[in-house]
Amino acid sequence: MKFELNRLPPGASDEEIKNEIKRVTELIPDTVISMKKFDELSKITSNTLRRKFGSWENALKLCGLEHRYTSQRRYSDDEFINELKRVSQQVGKLELTQAEFNENSEIDGTSVARRFGKWSNALKLAGLEVGHKFYTDLECFENILNVWTYYSRQPKRREMDIPPSKITSGAYRRFGKWSLALQAFIDYINSDSPNVEQPQIEVQIIEEKKVITTEERRDISLGLRYKVLSRDRFKCVKCGNSPSTDINCKLHINHILPFSKGGLTTFENLQTLCSNCNLGKGNRHNE
């Protein structure tokens, strides 16, 4: 089973892009079409349109929608810096991430980063500390999976800068564009499959060597977790609860026949349960 991205293909024609803009704007009842609202519904980001057509206003004009454009308030450099300081004091941290800033401010952290060249430059000007944590590709993919599960759909780049994401969009620049980061995630998911032979682990038991296969391990690979979540539509198979409708819902991948009773870590023996249903299940075998 292969997974694909919900976006326009690279090299989409102007006509395809115009049709997508028109499709999305018909879904937005507001008089003014904001980039934020557009990005929530579209298969192409407003930033991509701005780069291609020069501005958001030009993109709307292309489709005869200039009457649904309005300019955003322009903050001064001092206003940006003072807002960074205010949020830093509010959260009690000198090392401030874009995700933390966006959660506690009406100003978009992307706008701050764009004004000063990058986020770290803005932090330095505000007298704040710049973090240097390096995340592995696997940690980045784990974070994408968590956010994907939360929204029950492919996440937007800007959604990586707000909770529940723990890694901001800046960390994904190693892949180039956000679309390439998503493609790298999909490629990893499709390769990290139960059908793909994985290296075996040898462990010493008394004086004998036993080969443990992937199916005999308790740990569930990232690719297999994604496939189970996708099959179960990112919902608890028992009660139907989902993080997209209940922010307190936490989903777990659970062995149907418990691992302690010989259950294997296979696609068929795994299911999605919320925390409440998983605790209620205990060590019982769910038919």
N, C-alpha and C positions, 0 to 999 in steps of 0.2 A: 504494500500500500504506500503510494507516494503522496507527499503533501506539497501543495503549491501556494504561492503568495497571492494575496488578494490585492493586486495592483496592476496598473497598466504595464505592458511589456516594455523593455528598453527599446528606444527608437520608435515609439508610438508616433503616428502622424499627427499633424496639427488638427486634422479633422476628427481623429479619435479623441484628442485632448479636448477639443471644443464640445464634442458630444458628452464627454465625462463632466465637464464644467456645467453644462446645461442640465444634465441628469441630477447632479448634486444640488444645484441651486433651486431646482423644482421641489426638493425635499425640505428646503429651509424656508419657513414661513416669515422670518424676520425681514423687515424692510431692507436692512443693511446686512450684507453677507460678510461676516468676519472670517478671517483666515482660520481661527481656532475652530469654529463650527464647521467650516468647509473640510478641514483635515479629519474631523470625526467621521465623515461620511464618504470621503472620496478615495479613489484608487490611485490618486496622484496628489502629492503634497503641495501646499501653497508655496513653500519655499522653492520647489522645482519650477513652478509656474513663474515665480518672480525672477528666477535666474534665466529662464527661457525667453520671457517677454519683457524683461526689464523692470517690471513692478507688478504688484497685485492689481493695481488699477488698470494697467494695460491688459492683463489677462481677462478681466471682466469686460473691458471695452471690446475685446476680440469677439465676444459673444453678444454684444449689444446690451450689456448689463451694467454700464457705467453709472446708471442711476441708483444702483444698489451698493455703491462704494462710498465709504467715508474715511477720511484720514484719521489715524490714531493720534492720541495726544502725544506730543513730543516732550519727553522729560529732559531736563538739563543734566549735565554731568554731576553737578552737586546733588541733585535730587536722587540720582541713582546711588551715589556714594552714601548719602545719609540714610537711604532705605536699607542698604547693606548693613550699615552699623546698627540700625534699629532692629532688624531681624536677628542679627548676631546677639544683641543683648537679650532679645526676647527668648531665644532658644538656649542661651547660656553657653554659646560655643564661639571660639575664635576661628575655628576651621569650618567654614560653611560650604555645604554642597548646593548645587543648583536645585536639587530635589527639596532640600530643607527650605531654601529661599522661596521657591514657588509655592510651597505649602503654607507659608506664613506671610505672603505678600500679594498684593494685587498686580504687581509688575511682573512681567514674564522674565525669568532669568536669562532666556535666550537673547532678549533685547539688550540686557546689561552686557552680556558677553560680546555681542556684536558691536556695541558702542565702543568698547575698550580693546577690541581685537580678540580677546579670549577671557574666559572666566577668571583665570588666575591673575590677570592684569588688574581686573576690577577689585579683586580681594586685596591686592597689594596696595592699591590707591586708598582703600578704606582702612588700611592698617590691620587687616586680618591675615590669618595664616593660610598658606597654600598647602593643601595635602598632596602627597606624592605616592599614594597607594597604587600598586600595579595589580590589575586583575588578569587572571589567565583567561584564555579563550573559553575554557569550560565554565568558569565562574560567570562570564558574560552570557553564555548560553543558558545556564541555570537561571539567571536573572530574567532573561527573555521569556523562558518557560513559565516562571512565576507570574510575570505580568500578563502573559498570554492567557494563563488560567484565570487570572483575576477578571479580565474583560471578556473571557470566552471568545476571543477573536484575536487576530493579528494586531499587535500594539503599534501605535504611532510613535514616531521619534520623540515628540514632546512628552509623551506619557512615560518615557524613561526618566524624566526629571522630576517626577512626583511619585509619592508612595502609591502602591507598595514596592516600586522599583527601589533597589538599594544601590544600583550602579547608574550613574547619570549617562546621558547620551554622549557626552564627551569621550567616555572610555571606549566607545564603539567607532571612533574615528580611525582606529587602526585598520578597519576594513574598507575605509573610503567613505562612500555614501551610506546612509542608513539602509537603503534598499539592498546594498551589498552585504551589510551586517546580517540582515534578515535572510538573505540567500545563503550566507555561510551557515547560519543556524539551521535552515532547512536541509542543506547538504549534510550537515552533521547528523541531524535527526534521521534522515533517510539512510545514512550509512551505519548508524548505531542501532542496528535492527536485530531482533531475535533470529532472523534468518541469516545474518552475517556471522561467519565463524570468528570467534574472538579468542585471543590468547588464553590458554588454560593456565591455571595456577596450581603449582605443586605444593602440598603441605605435608609435613612429616607427622605421622600418627604412630606412636610407639617406635617401631623400627621399619614400618612399611610406608611407602609413598602412595598417596591416593590423589588421583587427578580429579579436581573439582571443575565441572562444566559450568557454563553460564547459567543454565537452568537450575543448577543445584546451589547457586549462591543466593543468599537472602537479599543482598543489595540489588536494586532495580536500576538499570541503566537509564540515562537521560532520554535516549531515543524510545525505549520501551515505555517509560512513564508518559511521554508525550502521546504515543500511539493509544495507550489506554485512556488517557484523558480525552483525546479527540474522539475515540469511539463512543465514550460515555457522555459526549457533548459537554464536558467540563461541569458535570452535575453529579451529585450523589445519586447512585443508582437505587438507593433505598427510599430516600425522602424527597429527592429532586432539588435539594438546596444547592445554591451556587454562589460563588463570590461576586458574580455580576449583579445579583439581586440582594445579597446579604453580606455586608462588609465584614461581618464577624465569622462568616463561614470559612473554614479551613478544610481543604480537600486532601485526602491521603490515598495512596495506591495500596491496596490491601490484597493479601492472598485469600482466595475463596476457600480452598482447602489449606488450613494454616501451615506455615512453613515448619512449625514444630511437629506437625503430624505427617510430614512427608510431602507437603504441597510444593510443587515446583514453581520457579519464577518464570512462568510462561505467559504469553499474551492471553491465553484462554483461562488461566487460573488467577488472573488479576482483575480487580474491579476498583472503581472510584467510590470512596465513602467520605462523608463529612466527618468531622471530629466526633460529633455526638453519636452517629451511627457506628463509627469505628470502635468507640469505647463500649458501646452496648453490645457489639459483636463478641468482644473478648477473644477467646480461643476456640469459639464454636465454628463448625463447618457450615457455611451458608450454601444451601442448595439453590 
